[in-house]
Amino acid sequence: MKLNNNVDGRSHGLRALIRSAVATVTAIAIVSAFPADASPLQARKSQSFVDSMGVDTHLDWANSIYQTGFSSLIYPSLADLGIKHIRDGVSSWSPTQIANFHTLHDRLGITGLLGVDCMGEIHTGALYPPVVKSAIERYVPGVDAVECVNEPDILMWKDSGGSKRYFQYDNLGGQQFDASYDSTNGWNRGFFDPKSTTDPAHAIVKEAEDLYHIVKGDPALQGVKVCTVPFANPASFLRYSASDVASMNAAGIADCGGGHYYPGGSHADDDSWNHALTWASPGGFIAGSEWITGNKPVYVGETGYHNDTNYVYHDDQGVSERAAGIYVPLLYCEGFRLLPTGSRTYVYEFADDKPDPDMADHERHYGAFLRNDGSKKPAYFAVKSLISILKDPSPAAVYAPGILDLTMSPVPETVHYFLLQSSRGIYYLLLWNDVSVYMNAGPSTKGADIKPPAVPLTLQFAKRCETRVFAPSESPEPSPTRAYTVRTTANTITLNLPAELLIVEIGHG
């Protein structure tokens, strides 16, 4: 996401090269002699999962659906969907954006993660405290957190004689951009020099530190969290030495980790949350974020898919709307399963921002939930159903989630799961077979939906219980289904687990 108010679009560029190796189809899991998982499961609050879900918007983009269709499409769809957190940018020039942001907060209780490093008057000089403070204060009380320097490791821009020039640098050691930053003069970018050895990594962190201290020094922004730099590539976090990291944390840099995670057209957890996103990267998304901020919550500012199913040269490959309807709920699940408590995952983005019926520009098709005409994509209904099932009728209830004695067998490595409990005492086991449901297009091949075989799985409970099964990606309403249930007894249920999310509701009989 390009959080520059003067730039309508986003660039994946280097990120796509980084991920081209992981955008291939995952081999279908063949179930043989897999062990059982027999340890008791600790539940987490069901509302905490709902609260971990966010979505990117561009309320400041004039002539896009976010402004032209705000009242008729964006607002009512967000109200109906149920997501309560958006990621957007701070704007100094768009009163429409600010008014619409307050409408979402005041009427729907939606809060925002806001990118600050997108304002011309901030970025022509240093992060001048009065300007930054007044800019963020315009969004109080709806602002939950702020961040700066969007994806600096793959894309920066300079103004040369009034024309913007985009360029990239290879944060693994190739071409770099010549930049520096200090608290007095701000950014000094100069002209692009592909042979430059200047490393902007420390300059980027310096701006993040400045933002942290500006926010923490403003009583009007009390409670607003500051996220670390939202790098696109986890290897960028790992550029810093242990002494660098110690200095950052001593100076104060962030309340939350951050960063962007794109599966590159593959399934929701293609080993990329924990492992390498690049051929040379020493770590993955989680390792990179934790290197800077330890075990603090992580705000994943962007993740998602586009729906241009043609082959895209040097960029993330797209998936069908049907595949995205399966993958998008699983992005939220993987973020909740893997990241520290209090983390949040923002899917990029809410709607296809501008018309592009001929698929001439895949950037126009990152909308997870709405097409540009306002019609709803499959992921909309899947996530709405997911939220409807799991939102707690008493979201502020104080209770300690319980432990469920449960044995699952067999459990291949591709089966992922976690347990939730509502304030009413109902358990919800979320589980899925994490394999690909879409074959990405290649230079000479078309993309295609695929349907991997189901995985047989038996759940055995220590006590008699009643169960119901939901498949959010298949029903626009939260209705139970028996399509995947093979048999049940007083304390067991056997499923044919598909390559999509199932929710097993568990209540003691």
C-alpha positions as CSV (number, residue, x, y, z in Angstrom):
1,M,0.0,0.0,0.0
2,K,1.5,3.4,-1.0
3,L,0.5,5.7,1.8
4,N,1.5,8.8,-0.1
5,N,-1.6,11.0,-0.6
6,N,-0.3,12.2,-4.0
7,V,0.2,8.7,-5.4
8,D,-2.8,6.6,-6.4
9,G,-1.6,3.1,-6.2
10,R,0.9,0.7,-4.7
11,S,4.0,-1.1,-5.9
12,H,5.1,-4.6,-5.1
13,G,8.2,-4.5,-7.4
14,L,11.0,-6.1,-5.5
15,R,8.6,-7.8,-3.2
16,A,7.3,-9.9,-6.1
17,L,10.8,-10.9,-7.0
18,I,11.4,-11.9,-3.4
19,R,8.2,-14.0,-3.4
20,S,8.3,-15.6,-6.8
21,A,9.8,-18.7,-5.3
22,V,7.0,-19.2,-2.7
23,A,4.2,-18.5,-5.2
24,T,4.2,-22.0,-6.5
25,V,1.5,-24.6,-5.8
26,T,2.0,-26.5,-2.6
27,A,2.0,-30.2,-3.0
28,I,-1.2,-31.9,-1.9
29,A,-0.9,-33.5,1.5
30,I,-1.0,-37.3,1.4
31,V,-2.3,-38.7,4.7
32,S,-0.6,-41.8,5.9
33,A,0.5,-42.7,9.4
34,F,0.3,-39.4,11.2
35,P,0.4,-39.1,15.0
36,A,-2.5,-37.9,17.1
37,D,-2.5,-34.6,19.0
38,A,-3.7,-35.5,22.5
39,S,-2.7,-32.6,24.7
40,P,-5.4,-30.4,26.3
41,L,-6.1,-27.2,24.4
42,Q,-6.1,-23.8,26.1
43,A,-8.8,-21.7,24.7
44,R,-8.6,-18.0,23.9
45,K,-11.5,-15.5,24.0
46,S,-13.5,-15.7,20.8
47,Q,-13.9,-11.9,20.8
48,S,-10.1,-11.5,20.8
49,F,-10.0,-13.2,17.5
50,V,-12.7,-10.9,16.1
51,D,-10.8,-7.9,17.4
52,S,-7.6,-9.1,15.6
53,M,-9.2,-8.6,12.2
54,G,-8.6,-5.4,10.2
55,V,-8.7,-4.2,6.6
56,D,-7.0,-1.5,4.6
57,T,-8.9,1.4,3.1
58,H,-8.0,4.5,1.1
59,L,-10.6,7.0,2.3
60,D,-8.4,9.9,1.0
61,W,-8.3,8.6,-2.6
62,A,-10.5,11.1,-4.6
63,N,-12.3,9.6,-7.6
64,S,-12.2,6.2,-6.1
65,I,-14.9,4.0,-4.7
66,Y,-13.7,5.0,-1.2
67,Q,-15.0,8.6,-1.7
68,T,-17.5,8.4,-4.6
69,G,-19.1,5.4,-3.0
70,F,-18.5,6.0,0.7
71,S,-22.2,6.6,1.7
72,S,-23.8,4.1,-0.7
73,L,-21.2,1.3,-0.7
74,I,-18.3,1.6,1.7
75,Y,-20.1,2.6,4.9
76,P,-23.0,0.2,4.7
77,S,-20.7,-2.7,3.7
78,L,-18.3,-2.1,6.6
79,A,-21.3,-1.9,8.9
80,D,-22.7,-5.2,7.6
81,L,-19.3,-7.0,7.5
82,G,-18.5,-6.4,11.1
83,I,-14.7,-5.6,11.0
84,K,-13.9,-2.9,13.5
85,H,-10.4,-1.9,12.5
86,I,-9.1,-0.1,9.4
87,R,-5.6,0.9,8.2
88,D,-5.5,4.2,6.3
89,G,-3.3,7.3,6.0
90,V,-3.1,10.6,7.7
91,S,-4.3,13.4,5.4
92,S,-3.8,17.1,5.8
93,W,-5.7,18.1,2.7
94,S,-8.8,15.9,2.5
95,P,-11.5,17.1,4.9
96,T,-13.7,14.4,3.2
97,Q,-11.4,11.7,4.4
98,I,-11.3,13.0,7.9
99,A,-15.1,13.4,8.1
100,N,-15.6,9.9,6.7
101,F,-13.1,8.5,9.2
102,H,-15.0,10.1,12.1
103,T,-18.3,8.7,10.7
104,L,-16.9,5.2,10.8
105,H,-15.7,5.7,14.3
106,D,-18.7,7.5,15.8
107,R,-21.4,5.3,14.2
108,L,-19.7,1.9,13.9
109,G,-17.0,2.0,16.6
110,I,-14.2,1.5,14.0
111,T,-10.7,2.5,14.9
112,G,-7.7,3.2,12.7
113,L,-4.0,2.4,12.2
114,L,-2.8,5.5,10.4
115,G,0.3,6.0,8.3
116,V,1.8,9.3,9.1
117,D,4.6,9.4,6.6
118,C,2.4,10.5,3.7
119,M,2.1,14.2,4.1
120,G,4.1,16.7,2.0
121,E,4.5,19.3,4.7
122,I,5.9,16.6,7.0
123,H,8.3,15.0,4.5
124,T,9.7,18.2,3.0
125,G,11.5,18.6,6.3
126,A,12.0,16.8,9.5
127,L,9.1,15.3,11.4
128,Y,8.2,18.8,12.8
129,P,6.4,18.1,16.1
130,P,3.6,20.7,15.8
131,V,2.6,19.6,12.3
132,V,2.7,15.9,13.2
133,K,0.7,16.4,16.4
134,S,-2.0,18.5,14.8
135,A,-2.3,16.1,11.9
136,I,-2.8,13.0,14.1
137,E,-5.1,14.9,16.6
138,R,-7.6,15.4,13.7
139,Y,-8.4,11.7,14.0
140,V,-8.8,11.5,17.8
141,P,-10.6,9.6,19.3
142,G,-10.7,7.0,16.5
143,V,-7.0,6.6,16.0
144,D,-5.7,3.4,17.6
145,A,-2.1,3.4,16.3
146,V,0.3,5.2,13.9
147,E,3.2,4.1,11.8
148,C,5.6,5.8,9.4
149,V,7.8,5.1,6.3
150,N,5.6,2.7,4.4
151,E,7.6,-0.1,2.9
152,P,10.8,1.9,2.7
153,D,12.8,-1.2,1.8
154,I,11.3,-1.6,-1.6
155,L,10.0,1.8,-2.7
156,M,10.9,5.4,-2.1
157,W,10.2,8.5,-4.2
158,K,11.9,11.8,-4.8
159,D,10.9,15.0,-6.4
160,S,13.3,16.0,-9.2
161,G,12.3,19.2,-10.9
162,G,8.7,18.7,-10.0
163,S,8.5,15.1,-11.4
164,K,8.3,12.1,-9.1
165,R,10.8,9.3,-9.7
166,Y,10.3,5.8,-8.3
167,F,13.2,3.6,-7.7
168,Q,14.0,0.5,-5.7
169,Y,17.0,-0.9,-3.9
170,D,17.9,-4.5,-3.0
171,N,18.1,-4.7,0.7
172,L,20.1,-7.9,0.4
173,G,23.0,-6.0,-1.0
174,G,22.2,-4.8,-4.5
175,Q,21.4,-1.3,-5.7
176,Q,20.4,1.1,-3.0
177,F,19.1,4.6,-2.8
178,D,21.1,7.5,-1.4
179,A,19.2,8.9,1.6
180,S,19.8,10.3,5.0
181,Y,17.6,11.7,7.7
182,D,18.1,13.8,10.8
183,S,15.7,15.5,13.2
184,T,16.6,19.0,12.0
185,N,16.6,18.8,8.3
186,G,14.5,15.7,7.6
187,W,15.1,13.6,4.5
188,N,17.9,14.4,2.1
189,R,17.4,12.1,-0.7
190,G,19.5,13.6,-3.5
191,F,19.4,11.9,-6.9
192,F,19.2,8.2,-7.5
193,D,22.6,6.6,-7.7
194,P,22.4,2.8,-8.4
195,K,26.0,2.5,-7.3
196,S,25.5,4.1,-4.0
197,T,26.7,2.3,-0.9
198,T,24.6,4.5,1.4
199,D,22.5,2.4,3.7
200,P,19.2,4.1,4.6
201,A,18.3,1.6,7.3
202,H,19.4,3.7,10.2
203,A,17.9,6.8,8.7
204,I,14.5,5.0,8.5
205,V,14.8,4.0,12.2
206,K,15.6,7.5,13.2
207,E,12.4,8.8,11.7
208,A,10.5,6.1,13.5
209,E,12.1,7.1,16.8
210,D,11.1,10.7,16.1
211,L,7.5,9.7,15.5
212,Y,7.5,7.7,18.7
213,H,8.7,10.5,20.9
214,I,6.4,13.1,19.2
215,V,3.3,10.9,19.9
216,K,4.4,10.0,23.4
217,G,5.0,13.6,24.2
218,D,1.5,14.8,23.2
219,P,-1.1,14.5,26.0
220,A,-3.9,14.6,23.4
221,L,-2.5,11.4,21.9
222,Q,-2.4,9.5,25.2
223,G,-3.1,5.8,24.5
224,V,-2.2,6.0,20.8
225,K,0.2,3.1,20.0
226,V,3.2,3.5,17.7
227,C,4.2,0.6,15.4
228,T,7.6,0.0,14.1
229,V,8.6,0.6,10.5
230,P,6.3,-1.5,8.2
231,F,8.9,-3.2,6.1
232,A,7.8,-5.3,3.2
233,N,10.6,-7.9,3.6
234,P,11.4,-9.5,6.9
235,A,15.1,-9.5,5.9
236,S,15.0,-5.7,6.3
237,F,14.5,-6.1,10.1
238,L,17.5,-8.3,10.3
239,R,19.8,-5.7,8.8
240,Y,20.2,-4.3,12.3
241,S,22.8,-5.7,14.7
242,A,22.1,-6.6,18.3
243,S,23.7,-3.4,19.4
244,D,21.5,-1.5,17.0
245,V,18.4,-3.1,18.3
246,A,19.4,-2.4,21.9
247,S,20.0,1.3,21.1
248,M,16.6,1.5,19.4
249,N,14.7,0.1,22.3
250,A,16.7,2.2,24.8
251,A,15.7,5.3,22.8
252,G,12.1,4.2,22.4
253,I,10.8,3.2,19.0
254,A,7.6,1.3,19.1
255,D,4.8,-0.2,21.2
256,C,4.1,-2.8,18.5
257,G,5.9,-4.7,15.8
258,G,4.9,-4.2,12.2
259,G,5.5,-5.3,8.7
260,H,3.7,-6.6,5.6
261,Y,3.2,-10.2,4.7
262,Y,2.1,-11.3,1.2
263,P,1.8,-15.0,0.4
264,G,2.5,-14.2,-3.3
265,G,-0.6,-16.0,-4.6
266,S,0.0,-19.1,-2.5
267,H,-2.0,-20.4,0.5
268,A,-2.3,-18.5,3.8
269,D,0.8,-20.0,5.5
270,D,3.3,-21.1,2.9
271,D,5.9,-21.4,5.7
272,S,6.4,-17.7,5.2
273,W,5.2,-16.4,8.5
274,N,8.0,-18.3,10.3
275,H,10.5,-19.1,7.6
276,A,12.3,-17.5,4.6
277,L,10.5,-15.2,2.2
278,T,13.6,-15.0,0.1
279,W,16.4,-17.3,-1.1
280,A,18.9,-15.5,1.1
281,S,16.8,-14.3,4.0
282,P,18.0,-15.5,7.4
283,G,14.5,-15.3,8.8
284,G,10.9,-14.8,8.2
285,F,8.2,-12.4,9.1
286,I,7.9,-13.3,12.8
287,A,11.6,-13.6,13.3
288,G,12.2,-10.2,11.7
289,S,9.5,-8.4,13.7
290,E,10.5,-9.9,17.0
291,W,14.2,-9.0,16.3
292,I,13.2,-5.3,16.7
293,T,10.3,-5.3,19.2
294,G,10.6,-8.7,21.0
295,N,7.3,-10.3,22.0
296,K,5.2,-7.2,21.7
297,P,2.0,-7.4,19.7
298,V,2.4,-7.2,15.9
299,Y,0.3,-5.1,13.5
300,V,0.5,-6.8,10.1
301,G,-0.4,-3.7,8.1
302,E,-0.9,-5.5,4.8
303,T,-1.6,-9.0,3.6
304,G,-3.8,-10.4,0.9
305,Y,-4.4,-11.3,-2.8
306,H,-5.4,-9.7,-6.0
307,N,-7.9,-11.3,-8.4
308,D,-6.2,-10.8,-11.7
309,T,-5.7,-14.4,-12.7
310,N,-3.5,-13.6,-15.8
311,Y,0.2,-14.1,-15.4
312,V,1.7,-10.9,-13.8
313,Y,5.3,-10.4,-14.7
314,H,7.5,-9.7,-11.7
315,D,4.8,-9.3,-9.2
316,D,2.5,-11.3,-6.9
317,Q,0.4,-13.7,-8.9
318,G,-3.4,-13.5,-8.5
319,V,-5.9,-16.0,-7.4
320,S,-9.6,-16.5,-8.3
321,E,-12.3,-14.9,-6.2
322,R,-13.3,-18.4,-5.1
323,A,-9.7,-19.1,-3.9
324,A,-9.6,-15.7,-2.1
325,G,-12.8,-16.6,-0.4
326,I,-11.0,-19.5,1.2
327,Y,-7.6,-17.9,1.7
328,V,-8.7,-14.6,3.2
329,P,-10.3,-16.0,6.4
330,L,-7.2,-18.2,6.8
331,L,-4.9,-15.1,6.7
332,Y,-6.8,-13.9,9.8
333,C,-6.5,-17.3,11.4
334,E,-2.8,-17.7,10.7
335,G,-2.1,-14.2,12.1
336,F,-4.0,-15.0,15.3
337,R,-2.5,-18.5,15.6
338,L,1.1,-17.4,15.2
339,L,1.5,-13.8,16.4
340,P,1.7,-12.6,20.1
341,T,-1.5,-11.8,22.0
342,G,-2.9,-8.4,21.0
343,S,-1.7,-8.6,17.4
344,R,-3.8,-7.6,14.5
345,T,-3.9,-8.6,10.8
346,Y,-5.1,-6.1,8.1
347,V,-6.1,-7.5,4.8
348,Y,-5.3,-5.4,1.8
349,E,-7.7,-4.0,0.8
350,F,-11.4,-3.5,1.3
351,A,-12.5,-2.8,-2.3
352,D,-11.3,-2.7,-5.9
353,D,-10.6,1.0,-5.9
354,K,-11.2,1.9,-9.6
355,P,-12.9,0.2,-12.6
356,D,-10.7,-2.1,-14.7
357,P,-13.0,-4.6,-16.4
358,D,-10.3,-5.7,-18.9
359,M,-7.8,-6.6,-16.1
360,A,-5.3,-4.2,-17.6
361,D,-3.8,-3.4,-14.1
362,H,-3.8,-6.0,-11.4
363,E,-3.3,-3.2,-8.8
364,R,-7.0,-2.4,-9.3
365,H,-8.0,-5.8,-8.1
366,Y,-6.7,-6.2,-4.6
367,G,-10.1,-5.6,-3.1
368,A,-10.8,-8.6,-0.8
369,F,-14.4,-7.8,-0.2
370,L,-16.0,-5.6,-2.8
371,R,-15.7,-5.2,-6.5
372,N,-15.5,-1.7,-7.8
373,D,-19.3,-1.6,-8.6
374,G,-20.0,-2.5,-4.9
375,S,-21.0,-6.1,-5.5
376,K,-19.6,-8.5,-2.9
377,K,-16.9,-11.0,-3.5
378,P,-16.9,-14.5,-1.9
379,A,-14.5,-13.4,0.9
380,Y,-17.0,-10.9,2.1
381,F,-19.6,-13.5,2.9
382,A,-17.0,-15.9,4.3
383,V,-15.6,-13.3,6.7
384,K,-19.1,-11.9,7.6
385,S,-20.1,-15.5,8.5
386,L,-16.9,-16.0,10.5
387,I,-17.5,-12.9,12.5
388,S,-21.2,-13.7,13.0
389,I,-20.3,-17.1,14.5
390,L,-17.5,-15.9,16.8
391,K,-18.4,-12.4,18.0
392,D,-19.3,-12.5,21.7
393,P,-22.7,-11.1,22.6
394,S,-21.0,-9.7,25.7
395,P,-17.7,-8.5,24.2
396,A,-16.5,-6.8,27.4
397,A,-17.2,-9.8,29.6
398,V,-14.5,-10.7,32.1
399,Y,-13.8,-14.4,32.2
400,A,-10.9,-16.9,32.0
401,P,-11.2,-19.2,28.9
402,G,-11.1,-22.8,29.8
403,I,-9.1,-25.9,28.8
404,L,-10.6,-28.6,26.6
405,D,-9.5,-32.2,26.8
406,L,-9.4,-33.3,23.2
407,T,-7.6,-35.9,21.0
408,M,-7.3,-35.4,17.3
409,S,-6.1,-38.1,14.9
410,P,-4.5,-38.4,12.5
411,V,-3.0,-34.9,12.3
412,P,-0.7,-34.3,9.3
413,E,1.5,-31.2,9.3
414,T,-0.8,-29.3,7.0
415,V,-3.6,-29.4,9.5
416,H,-3.7,-26.1,11.6
417,Y,-6.0,-25.3,14.4
418,F,-6.7,-23.2,17.6
419,L,-9.4,-23.1,20.2
420,L,-11.7,-20.2,21.2
421,Q,-14.3,-19.9,23.9
422,S,-17.1,-17.3,24.3
423,S,-18.3,-15.8,27.5
424,R,-21.3,-18.2,27.4
425,G,-18.8,-21.1,27.8
426,I,-19.2,-22.4,24.2
427,Y,-16.0,-23.7,22.6
428,Y,-15.1,-23.2,19.0
429,L,-12.4,-25.3,17.4
430,L,-11.1,-23.6,14.2
431,L,-9.2,-26.0,11.9
432,W,-8.2,-26.3,8.3
433,N,-6.0,-28.2,5.9
434,D,-3.5,-25.6,4.8
435,V,-2.8,-26.5,1.2
436,S,-3.3,-24.6,-2.1
437,V,-6.7,-24.4,-3.7
438,Y,-5.5,-22.5,-6.8
439,M,-2.8,-23.1,-9.4
440,N,-1.3,-19.7,-10.3
441,A,-0.9,-18.7,-13.9
442,G,2.5,-19.0,-15.5
443,P,4.1,-17.3,-18.5
444,S,2.4,-19.8,-20.8
445,T,-0.3,-21.4,-18.5
446,K,-3.6,-20.2,-17.2
447,G,-4.5,-20.1,-13.6
448,A,-7.0,-22.7,-12.3
449,D,-9.0,-23.6,-9.2
450,I,-8.0,-26.9,-7.7
451,K,-9.7,-29.0,-5.1
452,P,-7.4,-31.1,-2.9
453,P,-8.7,-34.3,-1.4
454,A,-10.2,-34.0,2.1
455,V,-8.2,-35.2,5.2
456,P,-10.0,-37.7,7.5
457,L,-9.8,-36.4,11.0
458,T,-11.5,-37.7,14.2
459,L,-12.0,-35.5,17.3
460,Q,-12.5,-37.3,20.6
461,F,-13.6,-35.4,23.7
462,A,-13.1,-36.5,27.3
463,K,-16.7,-35.8,28.0
464,R,-20.0,-36.1,26.2
465,C,-20.7,-33.1,24.1
466,E,-22.8,-31.7,21.4
467,T,-21.2,-30.4,18.2
468,R,-22.1,-28.4,15.2
469,V,-19.9,-27.7,12.2
470,F,-19.7,-24.4,10.2
471,A,-18.0,-23.8,6.8
472,P,-17.8,-20.0,6.5
473,S,-16.3,-20.0,3.0
474,E,-19.3,-21.9,1.7
475,S,-22.3,-20.1,3.2
476,P,-23.3,-16.4,3.2
477,E,-25.1,-17.0,6.5
478,P,-23.7,-18.7,9.6
479,S,-25.6,-21.9,9.1
480,P,-24.3,-25.3,10.3
481,T,-23.5,-28.0,7.8
482,R,-23.2,-31.7,7.8
483,A,-21.4,-31.8,4.4
484,Y,-18.0,-32.7,6.1
485,T,-19.3,-34.8,9.0
486,V,-18.7,-38.6,8.5
487,R,-20.2,-39.7,11.8
488,T,-20.7,-38.7,15.4
489,T,-21.0,-40.4,18.7
490,A,-21.6,-39.1,22.2
491,N,-18.0,-37.9,22.5
492,T,-16.5,-38.0,19.0
493,I,-16.9,-36.5,15.6
494,T,-15.2,-37.7,12.4
495,L,-14.7,-35.1,9.6
496,N,-13.5,-35.0,6.1
497,L,-11.4,-31.8,6.6
498,P,-11.3,-29.7,3.4
499,A,-8.7,-27.2,2.3
500,E,-10.7,-24.4,3.9
501,L,-11.8,-23.3,7.4
502,L,-14.2,-25.4,9.4
503,I,-15.5,-24.3,12.8
504,V,-16.6,-27.0,15.2
505,E,-18.8,-25.6,17.9
506,I,-18.6,-27.6,21.1
507,G,-21.1,-27.5,23.9
508,H,-21.3,-30.0,26.7
509,G,-24.5,-32.1,26.5
